[in-house]
Amino acid sequence: MKLPRYQLKSSEKLWTFEFISEGSRGKISKIIQYTPTNLKDVYNLAFGDKDKNTGQIDDMIISNNGDSEKVLATVIASVYAFTDKYPDAYIYATGST
């Protein structure tokens, strides 16, 4: 993928990634998290804004920062990194809004 994307910071196991979205509404911290499911090698992809109080993902906020293509390219880059480390992994993701 040759689209512009944000620089990712990740945990050692690559289960959590963070980056900063920069757009019309300023700088917004984002989190991407991979969580194992009850099915072997199937991981849930969770994504959203980082809650300033809890540090957790808030996937119900629509930030509207004007950089959705760059944000999506960044999420996809995390999928590539995760599946490079875990080649047998299947990724499950659905939208929440």
C-alpha positions as CSV (number, residue, x, y, z in Angstrom):
1,M,0.0,0.0,0.0
2,K,1.5,3.3,-1.0
3,L,-0.9,5.7,0.8
4,P,0.4,8.2,3.4
5,R,0.1,6.9,6.9
6,Y,1.0,7.9,10.4
7,Q,4.0,6.5,12.3
8,L,2.9,3.7,14.6
9,K,4.2,2.9,18.1
10,S,3.6,-0.7,19.3
11,S,3.8,-3.0,22.2
12,E,6.5,-5.7,22.1
13,K,4.0,-8.4,21.1
14,L,2.3,-6.1,18.5
15,W,-1.1,-6.5,20.2
16,T,-1.5,-2.7,20.7
17,F,-0.5,0.1,18.5
18,E,-0.8,3.9,19.0
19,F,-0.5,6.9,16.7
20,I,-1.5,10.6,16.5
21,S,-4.1,11.7,14.0
22,E,-3.3,15.3,12.8
23,G,-6.1,17.2,11.1
24,S,-8.7,20.0,11.1
25,R,-9.6,19.2,14.8
26,G,-6.0,19.1,16.0
27,K,-4.0,16.1,17.3
28,I,-6.0,13.1,18.4
29,S,-4.5,10.0,20.0
30,K,-5.6,6.7,18.4
31,I,-5.3,3.1,19.6
32,I,-5.5,-0.1,17.6
33,Q,-5.7,-3.3,19.6
34,Y,-5.7,-7.0,18.7
35,T,-7.4,-9.3,21.2
36,P,-7.6,-13.1,21.0
37,T,-11.1,-14.6,20.6
38,N,-12.5,-18.0,21.6
39,L,-11.5,-19.3,18.2
40,K,-8.0,-20.5,17.5
41,D,-5.9,-17.9,15.7
42,V,-8.8,-15.4,15.4
43,Y,-8.2,-11.9,16.7
44,N,-10.6,-9.0,17.1
45,L,-9.3,-5.7,15.8
46,A,-10.5,-2.8,17.9
47,F,-9.8,0.8,16.9
48,G,-10.7,4.2,18.2
49,D,-9.7,7.4,20.0
50,K,-7.7,7.1,23.2
51,D,-9.8,8.2,26.1
52,K,-7.8,10.9,27.9
53,N,-9.0,9.8,31.4
54,T,-8.8,6.0,31.1
55,G,-6.2,5.4,28.3
56,Q,-8.6,2.9,26.8
57,I,-10.2,2.8,23.3
58,D,-13.4,4.8,22.7
59,D,-14.8,3.4,19.5
60,M,-18.0,5.4,19.6
61,I,-16.4,8.8,19.0
62,I,-16.5,10.2,15.5
63,S,-13.5,12.5,15.4
64,N,-14.0,13.9,11.9
65,N,-10.4,15.1,11.7
66,G,-10.3,15.2,7.9
67,D,-7.7,12.5,7.6
68,S,-9.8,9.3,7.3
69,E,-7.8,7.9,4.4
70,K,-4.5,8.3,6.2
71,V,-6.0,6.9,9.4
72,L,-7.4,3.8,7.5
73,A,-4.0,3.3,5.8
74,T,-2.3,3.4,9.3
75,V,-4.8,0.8,10.6
76,I,-4.1,-1.5,7.6
77,A,-0.3,-1.0,8.2
78,S,-0.9,-2.4,11.7
79,V,-2.7,-5.4,10.2
80,Y,0.4,-6.1,8.0
81,A,2.7,-5.8,11.0
82,F,0.5,-8.1,13.2
83,T,0.1,-10.8,10.5
84,D,3.9,-10.7,9.7
85,K,4.5,-11.6,13.3
86,Y,1.5,-14.0,13.6
87,P,1.2,-15.5,10.1
88,D,-1.6,-17.9,11.1
89,A,-3.8,-15.1,12.5
90,Y,-7.2,-14.2,11.1
91,I,-8.4,-10.7,11.8
92,Y,-12.0,-9.9,12.6
93,A,-13.3,-6.4,12.5
94,T,-16.7,-4.7,12.3
95,G,-17.7,-1.0,12.5
96,S,-19.3,0.4,15.6
97,T,-20.8,3.5,14.1
